[in-house]
Structures are given as structure tokens and as C-alpha cells.
Amino acid sequence: MKIKHITFTKLVLLSVCFPMFIFSQTDDVIVTTNTMKMQYKVVAVIIDGDTIPSFNLDEFIVYGDFPAKNKRQYEAWTRIKFNVKKVYPYAILAAAKLKEYNLVLEKLPNEKSKKLYMKVAEKELKVQFEDQLKNLTMNQGRILLKLIDRETGNTSYQLVKDFRGGFQAFMWQGVARLFGNNMKAEYDPEGEDMMIERAIKLVEAGQF
């Protein structure tokens, strides 16, 4: 079991509101009110001769729990919510790190300097996150790889291929397969990853 954790940790390390209008606006009118010697300026619209204040509100969406059809599905949903909340911050960080690395790599003059930079970056990631990622379960690691694809637009296989080469990607794909994972799996919010997507919406909305 220890070998699984160490191997999968290396694999993960490698992968690194629209406004809503209450009223339809016609001509904008600035209304000034005097209350306790304070003045407030608001946008207003004229409807049937009446001047009515108009306010733009940010869209606010309330998400509900996944509509589980039975006890087994409810238990799966409960586990996914817990796992998503734990690994989602790592996926966000992976996307930020990837952007940071790409900006640096674009400025490097040749392949040799790029490879040297990526070795330094890999060591930095290990120091920061290896101990934390060792504590992830296999299911949490699988979800993390899916979320990295969601946030970066690249599967973990593609990321390893881009940064470490085709042979490394092929090798780690083989390792992932041994433990029931697939680095080439794309994020599918409308299909098999529907529960994950719903859990993310709850986390982002602060409802979980």
C-alpha cells in the first residue's frame, strides 16, 4: 500500500456573474436624494412618466445536493463531496503553477535551459506538496487528476508529455493503469463526472 501512495504522489506531482437588471433600462436618469444631509446618486428609468430607481444585482445561483436515487448513490455523492472539497484547492494551484511555468518557459532561449528549469520546478513542487499528496487516497488522487484537466484544459498525460516527453508520459500512464487510473481520461461534467461538477459548484458557492 505504501508503494501505491509514493508512486501515485509522483504521478500527481508530474501533472501539474453576469449582471441581472430588475428593470429594462431606457433613458438613464440620475436621481439625487437628500437624507440627513447625505446625497446618493442612483441610476433610474422612466416608466409611464414615473422615475424609478434601478439597481444592477450580481447573479446569485443556489445549488442543491445531487438528487440521489437510492442509498448507494447518496453514499457515493457524500464521498465525492468530501473528496472534491479536499483536492479542489490543489487543482486550482496546479493551474496557477502551470501558467507560471509556461510564462517562464516562453522566455527561455533553448531546450537545455527549459529542462533545467523544469527540474528545479519539480523539486520545488516535491518540497511543497509531496507530504500532503502522500495522504491522499486513490479515489482522491483520481479526482484530482480529473480536476487538473478541468482547470488547465489538459489531461495529466498531456501535461507530462509536454514537460517530460512522450516516453515519460507512456511510462506513467502504465503505472496509473496498474492502480486503476487513466491519465488520458478527460473531464466530463455532463457525463461520468456530473457529481464532481455539482460538488465543485457547491464548494465555489460556499454552500459546502
Secondary structure, 3 states (H helix, E strand, C coil): CHHHHHHHHHHHHHCCCCEEECCCCCCCEEEEEEECCEEEEEEEEEECCEEEECCEEECCCCCCCCCCCCHHHHHHHHHHHHHHHHHHHHHHHHHHHHHHHHHHHHHCCCHHHHHHHHHHHHHHHHHHHHHHHHCCCHHHHHHHHHHHHHHHCCCHHHHHHHHHCHHHHHHHHHHHHHCCCCCCCCCCCCCCCHHHHHHHHHHHCCCC
